[in-house]
Amino acid sequence: MSGAMSTPRIRTGGTLGHRSGAHELNHAATGPTPLYYQVLNFGMIVSSALMIWKGLMVITGSESPIVVVLSGSMEPAFHRGDLLFLTNRVEDPIRVGEIVVFRIEGREIPIVHRVLKIHEKQNGHIKFLTKGDNNAVDDRGLYKQGQHWLEKKDVVGRARGFYQENRSVEDRNYLFLILGL
């Protein structure tokens, strides 16, 4: 040989029952991921989602910063499946016409309705009455027995933005933001 480099040879053969080195390398690169890596990866995804959710809770002041509209009681403003983005800052006063998400004692699922009336006492304590835009009557029939008004403690959040699916052919999907989140 006169100084020329020789190309390395890869062994492709072998005895029966013996894998070649090249086959083992290929199998290691594409083989199944060990179970502990899959469990670790899943755990990281779940913990990341929880951290994002908790971060949103802190930023918005709401125990549930994003909710899905589950009924048609707020049509035409909101339809089933629409997403609402909520805040619940204590210092913001509740106003007539505002859309609130509230929880009623004894009911698991919060309700999305509009503030219809406000009752303010002389000491500054506020109570309010709600109604779904598509409902004929106010929500007193939904409240727990003997309750005629809601209080701030019942509020999960107030709608500050929403996302709606297409409502007509001309529309595209948009993220609509109502006054700053």
PyMOL commands that set and color helices and strands:
alter all, ss='L'
color gray80, all
select helices_A, chain A and resi 21-30+35-60+139-141+152-154
alter helices_A, ss='H'
color red, helices_A
select strands_A, chain A and resi 66-68+83-87+99-102+111-120+126-131+150-151+155-164+174-177
alter strands_A, ss='S'
color yellow, strands_A
deselect
rebuild
show_as cartoon
